[in-house]
Amino acid sequence: MPQMIVRGISVPQIQSISTALIEELAQVCSCGTDNFMLECLPTVSIFEGKQVNTYPFIEVGWFERGQETRDEYASVLTKHVLSLGIPEVEIAFRVYREDSYYWNGKLI
């Protein structure tokens, strides 16, 4: 169920790495590829009164899987983004609590 919210990387760029990225992340998380979602947000960034390029940033929402899995996930994600010629990317993890996550109105 990892959900990745992407800013500062174009839709065509994400599309070009999406299949290989998701396949590798599924191996890291020991789950199927159908558990992943990539969302590309169109973002306008402003600095000193001018529109500037948005810094590449990916927020990962997931149920905690431990430090080792998180480190490997971040490494795989970074490798694929850098392969696009993007010089750097930041990744942050947002952890969902199982006692606060509902699917179709029911606690999972």
C-alpha positions, -999 to 999 in steps of 0.1 A, spaced: 0 0 0 29 24 -2 17 56 -17 43 80 -32 34 116 -37 59 132 -61 67 169 -65 93 185 -87 96 156 -112 76 156 -144 49 130 -152 68 117 -183 100 113 -161 81 93 -135 63 72 -162 97 63 -177 109 47 -144 76 36 -129 75 0 -140 111 -10 -130 108 11 -99 76 -5 -87 88 -40 -95 119 -34 -74 100 -18 -45 76 -47 -45 106 -70 -39 118 -47 -11 84 -48 6 76 -84 -2 43 -76 -18 27 -73 -52 31 -44 -76 -6 -37 -73 0 -24 -38 18 8 -50 6 41 -61 26 70 -76 9 104 -76 25 133 -94 14 167 -81 17 197 -103 33 223 -80 42 259 -84 71 270 -62 77 307 -54 110 321 -41 116 359 -36 85 367 -56 95 346 -86 83 312 -98 112 287 -95 116 250 -103 102 228 -76 128 208 -57 124 170 -62 106 157 -32 88 123 -26 66 116 4 60 79 11 29 71 30 30 35 44 26 11 73 60 9 91 82 -19 79 113 -12 100 145 7 95 162 -18 72 133 -19 48 129 19 49 166 24 41 164 -1 12 132 15 -1 148 50 0 179 37 -17 159 21 -46 137 51 -50 168 75 -50 186 53 -76 157 54 -100 152 91 -97 189 99 -101 189 77 -132 167 105 -148 196 129 -146 181 146 -116 211 156 -93 193 151 -59 160 142 -43 146 142 -8 123 115 5 102 116 37 82 87 51 48 93 67 37 63 88 0 52 90 -12 36 121 -32 4 116 -57 14 143 -65 46 124 -67 33 88 -101 25 73 -110 9 40 -146 14 28 -155 27 63 -141 -3 81 -110 -6 102 -86 -28 84 
